[in-house]
Amino acid sequence: MMHYGYGYPMPAGYEPFGIAHALLGLLFFVLVVALVIRLVHHGGHGHWRHSMMGQNTAQDILNERYAKGELTKAEYETMKKDIAKVVA
């Protein structure tokens, strides 16, 4: 039998902080899975990669130009449809 510092044997299957250790392991696993899902989801659309590299997508640039008043609503809608055709 093993003794853990105080001369008393520990019951079989007992580990100090066993439940907390198991919950932390589960939490870590869930976080890793969530991170992988997020990277795969955003990586497929290109938003994550462009924002991390400081690049704007065509839609971002179009939205900014419309917000600044550089484009009319008709021009904005036409360009938005053109971009959707290219992306799809």
N, CA, C and O atoms as CSV, one atom per row, in Angstrom:
chain,resi,resn,atom,element,x,y,z
A,1,MET,N,N,0.834,-1.182,0.000
A,1,MET,CA,C,0.000,0.000,0.000
A,1,MET,C,C,0.877,1.242,0.000
A,1,MET,O,O,1.953,1.260,0.597
A,2,MET,N,N,0.402,2.279,-0.678
A,2,MET,CA,C,1.156,3.525,-0.738
A,2,MET,C,C,0.703,4.446,0.378
A,2,MET,O,O,-0.477,4.494,0.725
A,3,HIS,N,N,1.637,5.159,0.921
A,3,HIS,CA,C,1.338,6.153,1.945
A,3,HIS,C,C,1.664,7.523,1.373
A,3,HIS,O,O,2.685,7.709,0.712
A,4,TYR,N,N,0.792,8.468,1.633
A,4,TYR,CA,C,0.951,9.804,1.065
A,4,TYR,C,C,1.270,10.826,2.142
A,4,TYR,O,O,0.449,11.701,2.416
A,5,GLY,N,N,2.416,10.740,2.745
A,5,GLY,CA,C,2.918,11.770,3.624
A,5,GLY,C,C,2.482,11.707,5.071
A,5,GLY,O,O,3.238,12.147,5.937
A,6,TYR,N,N,1.321,11.193,5.383
A,6,TYR,CA,C,0.838,11.207,6.768
A,6,TYR,C,C,0.784,9.817,7.387
A,6,TYR,O,O,0.369,9.674,8.537
A,7,GLY,N,N,1.182,8.824,6.672
A,7,GLY,CA,C,1.196,7.484,7.220
A,7,GLY,C,C,-0.110,6.740,7.056
A,7,GLY,O,O,-0.235,5.600,7.504
A,8,TYR,N,N,-1.108,7.382,6.404
A,8,TYR,CA,C,-2.392,6.722,6.198
A,8,TYR,C,C,-2.513,6.317,4.731
A,8,TYR,O,O,-2.271,7.133,3.843
A,9,PRO,N,N,-2.880,5.089,4.476
A,9,PRO,CA,C,-3.044,4.687,3.071
A,9,PRO,C,C,-4.269,5.374,2.459
A,9,PRO,O,O,-5.273,5.583,3.139
A,10,MET,N,N,-4.179,5.720,1.181
A,10,MET,CA,C,-5.298,6.354,0.483
A,10,MET,C,C,-6.199,5.259,-0.056
A,10,MET,O,O,-5.702,4.223,-0.498
A,11,PRO,N,N,-7.498,5.456,-0.033
A,11,PRO,CA,C,-8.423,4.460,-0.581
A,11,PRO,C,C,-8.191,4.261,-2.077
A,11,PRO,O,O,-7.742,5.173,-2.772
A,12,ALA,N,N,-8.495,3.089,-2.553
A,12,ALA,CA,C,-8.299,2.777,-3.967
A,12,ALA,C,C,-9.152,3.708,-4.821
A,12,ALA,O,O,-10.329,3.920,-4.529
A,13,GLY,N,N,-8.563,4.258,-5.866
A,13,GLY,CA,C,-9.290,5.117,-6.787
A,13,GLY,C,C,-9.423,6.558,-6.328
A,13,GLY,O,O,-10.032,7.369,-7.026
A,14,TYR,N,N,-8.866,6.898,-5.171
A,14,TYR,CA,C,-8.983,8.260,-4.661
A,14,TYR,C,C,-7.739,9.039,-5.027
A,14,TYR,O,O,-6.616,8.554,-4.887
A,15,GLU,N,N,-7.952,10.237,-5.491
A,15,GLU,CA,C,-6.845,11.121,-5.816
A,15,GLU,C,C,-7.219,12.504,-5.288
A,15,GLU,O,O,-8.337,12.960,-5.523
A,16,PRO,N,N,-6.323,13.177,-4.587
A,16,PRO,CA,C,-6.651,14.526,-4.135
A,16,PRO,C,C,-6.984,15.412,-5.335
A,16,PRO,O,O,-6.282,15.374,-6.346
A,17,PHE,N,N,-8.019,16.186,-5.233
A,17,PHE,CA,C,-8.491,17.071,-6.292
A,17,PHE,C,C,-8.869,16.305,-7.553
A,17,PHE,O,O,-8.766,16.844,-8.655
A,18,GLY,N,N,-9.301,15.069,-7.411
A,18,GLY,CA,C,-9.633,14.231,-8.561
A,18,GLY,C,C,-10.732,14.818,-9.419
A,18,GLY,O,O,-10.614,14.837,-10.645
A,19,ILE,N,N,-11.792,15.296,-8.806
A,19,ILE,CA,C,-12.911,15.859,-9.571
A,19,ILE,C,C,-12.479,17.156,-10.242
A,19,ILE,O,O,-12.795,17.384,-11.410
A,20,ALA,N,N,-11.767,18.001,-9.523
A,20,ALA,CA,C,-11.301,19.261,-10.098
A,20,ALA,C,C,-10.354,18.989,-11.261
A,20,ALA,O,O,-10.411,19.673,-12.284
A,21,HIS,N,N,-9.497,18.009,-11.110
A,21,HIS,CA,C,-8.564,17.658,-12.173
A,21,HIS,C,C,-9.317,17.163,-13.402
A,21,HIS,O,O,-8.973,17.526,-14.527
A,22,ALA,N,N,-10.318,16.358,-13.204
A,22,ALA,CA,C,-11.115,15.851,-14.321
A,22,ALA,C,C,-11.870,16.983,-15.006
A,22,ALA,O,O,-11.938,17.020,-16.235
A,23,LEU,N,N,-12.431,17.895,-14.242
A,23,LEU,CA,C,-13.171,19.022,-14.827
A,23,LEU,C,C,-12.245,19.959,-15.598
A,23,LEU,O,O,-12.616,20.454,-16.663
A,24,LEU,N,N,-11.054,20.206,-15.078
A,24,LEU,CA,C,-10.101,21.039,-15.803
A,24,LEU,C,C,-9.670,20.380,-17.112
A,24,LEU,O,O,-9.505,21.053,-18.129
A,25,GLY,N,N,-9.490,19.074,-17.078
A,25,GLY,CA,C,-9.147,18.352,-18.301
A,25,GLY,C,C,-10.265,18.432,-19.328
A,25,GLY,O,O,-10.006,18.611,-20.518
A,26,LEU,N,N,-11.496,18.300,-18.879
A,26,LEU,CA,C,-12.649,18.405,-19.766
A,26,LEU,C,C,-12.765,19.816,-20.331
A,26,LEU,O,O,-13.035,19.985,-21.520
A,27,LEU,N,N,-12.567,20.823,-19.500
A,27,LEU,CA,C,-12.623,22.216,-19.938
A,27,LEU,C,C,-11.553,22.486,-21.001
A,27,LEU,O,O,-11.833,23.128,-22.013
A,28,PHE,N,N,-10.358,22.008,-20.778
A,28,PHE,CA,C,-9.278,22.176,-21.744
A,28,PHE,C,C,-9.641,21.530,-23.081
A,28,PHE,O,O,-9.425,22.123,-24.138
A,29,PHE,N,N,-10.183,20.335,-23.034
A,29,PHE,CA,C,-10.583,19.624,-24.250
A,29,PHE,C,C,-11.659,20.403,-25.010
A,29,PHE,O,O,-11.578,20.544,-26.230
A,30,VAL,N,N,-12.656,20.905,-24.300
A,30,VAL,CA,C,-13.733,21.674,-24.932
A,30,VAL,C,C,-13.180,22.948,-25.571
A,30,VAL,O,O,-13.587,23.308,-26.675
A,31,LEU,N,N,-12.265,23.628,-24.897
A,31,LEU,CA,C,-11.675,24.842,-25.452
A,31,LEU,C,C,-10.868,24.559,-26.715
A,31,LEU,O,O,-10.918,25.336,-27.669
A,32,VAL,N,N,-10.136,23.469,-26.729
A,32,VAL,CA,C,-9.356,23.107,-27.913
A,32,VAL,C,C,-10.291,22.794,-29.085
A,32,VAL,O,O,-10.044,23.234,-30.208
A,33,VAL,N,N,-11.352,22.043,-28.829
A,33,VAL,CA,C,-12.308,21.718,-29.889
A,33,VAL,C,C,-12.978,22.989,-30.405
A,33,VAL,O,O,-13.137,23.151,-31.615
A,34,ALA,N,N,-13.373,23.891,-29.507
A,34,ALA,CA,C,-14.004,25.150,-29.917
A,34,ALA,C,C,-13.051,25.991,-30.757
A,34,ALA,O,O,-13.471,26.605,-31.737
A,35,LEU,N,N,-11.790,26.025,-30.391
A,35,LEU,CA,C,-10.798,26.788,-31.149
A,35,LEU,C,C,-10.629,26.210,-32.549
A,35,LEU,O,O,-10.562,26.960,-33.523
A,36,VAL,N,N,-10.560,24.903,-32.657
A,36,VAL,CA,C,-10.412,24.259,-33.965
A,36,VAL,C,C,-11.637,24.553,-34.834
A,36,VAL,O,O,-11.495,24.875,-36.014
A,37,ILE,N,N,-12.831,24.446,-34.261
A,37,ILE,CA,C,-14.051,24.730,-35.019
A,37,ILE,C,C,-14.066,26.181,-35.485
A,37,ILE,O,O,-14.425,26.465,-36.627
A,38,ARG,N,N,-13.679,27.092,-34.609
A,38,ARG,CA,C,-13.665,28.514,-34.976
A,38,ARG,C,C,-12.668,28.785,-36.103
A,38,ARG,O,O,-12.981,29.517,-37.042
A,39,LEU,N,N,-11.483,28.206,-36.017
A,39,LEU,CA,C,-10.479,28.417,-37.057
A,39,LEU,C,C,-10.924,27.827,-38.390
A,39,LEU,O,O,-10.720,28.437,-39.440
A,40,VAL,N,N,-11.526,26.651,-38.353
A,40,VAL,CA,C,-11.986,26.025,-39.588
A,40,VAL,C,C,-13.132,26.833,-40.188
A,40,VAL,O,O,-13.168,27.062,-41.397
A,41,HIS,N,N,-14.052,27.257,-39.360
A,41,HIS,CA,C,-15.217,28.004,-39.851
A,41,HIS,C,C,-14.799,29.335,-40.445
A,41,HIS,O,O,-15.188,29.650,-41.570
A,42,HIS,N,N,-14.026,30.118,-39.728
A,42,HIS,CA,C,-13.623,31.427,-40.217
A,42,HIS,C,C,-12.549,31.322,-41.287
A,42,HIS,O,O,-12.483,32.168,-42.179
A,43,GLY,N,N,-11.718,30.312,-41.215
A,43,GLY,CA,C,-10.689,30.140,-42.227
A,43,GLY,C,C,-11.280,29.831,-43.590
A,43,GLY,O,O,-10.713,30.220,-44.611
A,44,GLY,N,N,-12.415,29.134,-43.624
A,44,GLY,CA,C,-13.068,28.807,-44.881
A,44,GLY,C,C,-13.640,30.019,-45.583
A,44,GLY,O,O,-13.716,30.038,-46.812
A,45,HIS,N,N,-14.042,31.027,-44.835
A,45,HIS,CA,C,-14.628,32.221,-45.428
A,45,HIS,C,C,-13.593,33.299,-45.688
A,45,HIS,O,O,-13.872,34.258,-46.406
A,46,GLY,N,N,-12.428,33.164,-45.132
A,46,GLY,CA,C,-11.370,34.120,-45.381
A,46,GLY,C,C,-11.386,35.329,-44.471
A,46,GLY,O,O,-10.431,36.106,-44.494
A,47,HIS,N,N,-12.416,35.528,-43.673
A,47,HIS,CA,C,-12.486,36.709,-42.820
A,47,HIS,C,C,-11.374,36.694,-41.781
A,47,HIS,O,O,-10.732,37.719,-41.549
A,48,TRP,N,N,-11.142,35.558,-41.157
A,48,TRP,CA,C,-10.133,35.470,-40.098
A,48,TRP,C,C,-8.752,35.768,-40.658
A,48,TRP,O,O,-7.991,36.532,-40.066
A,49,ARG,N,N,-8.426,35.170,-41.793
A,49,ARG,CA,C,-7.094,35.362,-42.365
A,49,ARG,C,C,-6.868,36.806,-42.763
A,49,ARG,O,O,-5.798,37.356,-42.501
A,50,HIS,N,N,-7.850,37.432,-43.389
A,50,HIS,CA,C,-7.681,38.805,-43.842
A,50,HIS,C,C,-7.595,39.775,-42.675
A,50,HIS,O,O,-6.779,40.697,-42.693
A,51,SER,N,N,-8.422,39.577,-41.670
A,51,SER,CA,C,-8.384,40.500,-40.541
A,51,SER,C,C,-7.091,40.348,-39.748
A,51,SER,O,O,-6.581,41.331,-39.210
A,52,MET,N,N,-6.556,39.140,-39.667
A,52,MET,CA,C,-5.309,38.936,-38.941
A,52,MET,C,C,-4.130,39.530,-39.706
A,52,MET,O,O,-3.152,39.956,-39.093
A,53,MET,N,N,-4.208,39.564,-41.024
A,53,MET,CA,C,-3.110,40.085,-41.819
A,53,MET,C,C,-3.295,41.570,-42.124
A,53,MET,O,O,-2.451,42.169,-42.789
A,54,GLY,N,N,-4.387,42.171,-41.648
A,54,GLY,CA,C,-4.624,43.580,-41.860
A,54,GLY,C,C,-5.148,43.903,-43.248
A,54,GLY,O,O,-5.075,45.054,-43.678
A,55,GLN,N,N,-5.667,42.926,-43.951
A,55,GLN,CA,C,-6.208,43.142,-45.290
A,55,GLN,C,C,-7.726,43.208,-45.227
A,55,GLN,O,O,-8.359,42.498,-44.445
A,56,ASN,N,N,-8.297,44.063,-46.052
A,56,ASN,CA,C,-9.745,44.165,-46.138
A,56,ASN,C,C,-10.243,43.371,-47.331
A,56,ASN,O,O,-9.567,43.284,-48.356
A,57,THR,N,N,-11.426,42.793,-47.195
A,57,THR,CA,C,-12.040,42.108,-48.318
A,57,THR,C,C,-12.692,43.143,-49.218
A,57,THR,O,O,-12.833,44.306,-48.842
A,58,ALA,N,N,-13.086,42.714,-50.406
A,58,ALA,CA,C,-13.750,43.620,-51.342
A,58,ALA,C,C,-15.039,44.162,-50.729
A,58,ALA,O,O,-15.376,45.331,-50.913
A,59,GLN,N,N,-15.757,43.307,-50.000
A,59,GLN,CA,C,-17.004,43.741,-49.356
A,59,GLN,C,C,-16.721,44.795,-48.288
A,59,GLN,O,O,-17.487,45.749,-48.150
A,60,ASP,N,N,-15.644,44.639,-47.537
A,60,ASP,CA,C,-15.273,45.632,-46.520
A,60,ASP,C,C,-14.994,46.989,-47.155
A,60,ASP,O,O,-15.443,48.026,-46.667
A,61,ILE,N,N,-14.246,46.960,-48.247
A,61,ILE,CA,C,-13.898,48.205,-48.935
A,61,ILE,C,C,-15.151,48.861,-49.504
A,61,ILE,O,O,-15.324,50.077,-49.414
A,62,LEU,N,N,-16.023,48.041,-50.091
A,62,LEU,CA,C,-17.275,48.566,-50.631
A,62,LEU,C,C,-18.121,49.202,-49.540
A,62,LEU,O,O,-18.672,50.286,-49.731
A,63,ASN,N,N,-18.225,48.534,-48.399
A,63,ASN,CA,C,-19.001,49.078,-47.278
A,63,ASN,C,C,-18.419,50.404,-46.791
A,63,ASN,O,O,-19.163,51.335,-46.485
A,64,GLU,N,N,-17.103,50.487,-46.721
A,64,GLU,CA,C,-16.458,51.728,-46.283
A,64,GLU,C,C,-16.717,52.872,-47.262
A,64,GLU,O,O,-17.007,53.995,-46.850
A,65,ARG,N,N,-16.612,52.583,-48.546
A,65,ARG,CA,C,-16.846,53.629,-49.549
A,65,ARG,C,C,-18.290,54.118,-49.514
A,65,ARG,O,O,-18.552,55.311,-49.667
A,66,TYR,N,N,-19.224,53.190,-49.312
A,66,TYR,CA,C,-20.635,53.579,-49.224
A,66,TYR,C,C,-20.872,54.410,-47.965
A,66,TYR,O,O,-21.605,55.398,-47.993
A,67,ALA,N,N,-20.251,54.004,-46.872
A,67,ALA,CA,C,-20.408,54.741,-45.615
A,67,ALA,C,C,-19.835,56.149,-45.714
A,67,ALA,O,O,-20.363,57.075,-45.099
A,68,LYS,N,N,-18.758,56.322,-46.483
A,68,LYS,CA,C,-18.153,57.640,-46.649
A,68,LYS,C,C,-18.942,58.520,-47.622
A,68,LYS,O,O,-18.691,59.721,-47.724
A,69,GLY,N,N,-19.892,57.917,-48.331
A,69,GLY,CA,C,-20.681,58.686,-49.287
A,69,GLY,C,C,-20.064,58.757,-50.669
A,69,GLY,O,O,-20.487,59.567,-51.493
A,70,GLU,N,N,-19.078,57.928,-50.933
A,70,GLU,CA,C,-18.424,57.930,-52.234
A,70,GLU,C,C,-19.265,57.245,-53.305
A,70,GLU,O,O,-19.054,57.465,-54.497
A,71,LEU,N,N,-20.226,56.409,-52.878
A,71,LEU,CA,C,-21.070,55.666,-53.803
A,71,LEU,C,C,-22.534,55.981,-53.537
A,71,LEU,O,O,-22.936,56.245,-52.404
A,72,THR,N,N,-23.328,55.946,-54.619
A,72,THR,CA,C,-24.778,56.057,-54.444
A,72,THR,C,C,-25.307,54.682,-54.062
A,72,THR,O,O,-24.594,53.682,-54.152
A,73,LYS,N,N,-26.554,54.645,-53.639
A,73,LYS,CA,C,-27.153,53.367,-53.257
A,73,LYS,C,C,-27.211,52.419,-54.453
A,73,LYS,O,O,-26.977,51.221,-54.298
A,74,ALA,N,N,-27.517,52.932,-55.632
A,74,ALA,CA,C,-27.589,52.096,-56.836
A,74,ALA,C,C,-26.215,51.517,-57.176
A,74,ALA,O,O,-26.098,50.336,-57.503
A,75,GLU,N,N,-25.180,52.351,-57.098
A,75,GLU,CA,C,-23.824,51.868,-57.365
A,75,GLU,C,C,-23.425,50.805,-56.345
A,75,GLU,O,O,-22.847,49.777,-56.697
A,76,TYR,N,N,-23.740,51.065,-55.083
A,76,TYR,CA,C,-23.418,50.119,-54.009
A,76,TYR,C,C,-24.077,48.770,-54.261
A,76,TYR,O,O,-23.425,47.729,-54.179
A,77,GLU,N,N,-25.392,48.789,-54.571
A,77,GLU,CA,C,-26.124,47.534,-54.782
A,77,GLU,C,C,-25.569,46.772,-55.991
A,77,GLU,O,O,-25.437,45.550,-55.940
A,78,THR,N,N,-25.245,47.482,-57.074
A,78,THR,CA,C,-24.695,46.841,-58.266
A,78,THR,C,C,-23.356,46.177,-57.953
A,78,THR,O,O,-23.126,45.025,-58.322
A,79,MET,N,N,-22.479,46.907,-57.273
A,79,MET,CA,C,-21.164,46.359,-56.942
A,79,MET,C,C,-21.276,45.207,-55.951
A,79,MET,O,O,-20.516,44.241,-56.029
A,80,LYS,N,N,-22.212,45.307,-55.029
A,80,LYS,CA,C,-22.419,44.243,-54.046
A,80,LYS,C,C,-22.828,42.950,-54.756
A,80,LYS,O,O,-22.341,41.874,-54.409
A,81,LYS,N,N,-23.720,43.048,-55.751
A,81,LYS,CA,C,-24.136,41.861,-56.517
A,81,LYS,C,C,-22.953,41.290,-57.304
A,81,LYS,O,O,-22.784,40.073,-57.387
A,82,ASP,N,N,-22.139,42.177,-57.879
A,82,ASP,CA,C,-20.967,41.700,-58.628
A,82,ASP,C,C,-19.992,40.949,-57.730
A,82,ASP,O,O,-19.453,39.912,-58.115
A,83,ILE,N,N,-19.770,41.478,-56.534
A,83,ILE,CA,C,-18.873,40.807,-55.591
A,83,ILE,C,C,-19.419,39.454,-55.177
A,83,ILE,O,O,-18.668,38.486,-55.055
A,84,ALA,N,N,-20.735,39.383,-54.960
A,84,ALA,CA,C,-21.354,38.114,-54.555
A,84,ALA,C,C,-21.193,37.062,-55.643
A,84,ALA,O,O,-21.024,35.880,-55.341
A,85,LYS,N,N,-21.245,37.478,-56.905
A,85,LYS,CA,C,-21.066,36.524,-58.005
A,85,LYS,C,C,-19.648,35.978,-58.036
A,85,LYS,O,O,-19.443,34.790,-58.285
A,86,VAL,N,N,-18.669,36.840,-57.783
A,86,VAL,CA,C,-17.264,36.429,-57.808
A,86,VAL,C,C,-16.952,35.491,-56.646
A,86,VAL,O,O,-16.250,34.495,-56.819
A,87,VAL,N,N,-17.475,35.812,-55.457
A,87,VAL,CA,C,-17.200,35.007,-54.268
A,87,VAL,C,C,-17.881,33.662,-54.342
A,87,VAL,O,O,-17.309,32.659,-53.914
A,88,ALA,N,N,-19.087,33.614,-54.873
A,88,ALA,CA,C,-19.853,32.364,-54.943
A,88,ALA,C,C,-19.377,31.491,-56.030
A,88,ALA,O,O,-19.913,30.400,-56.226
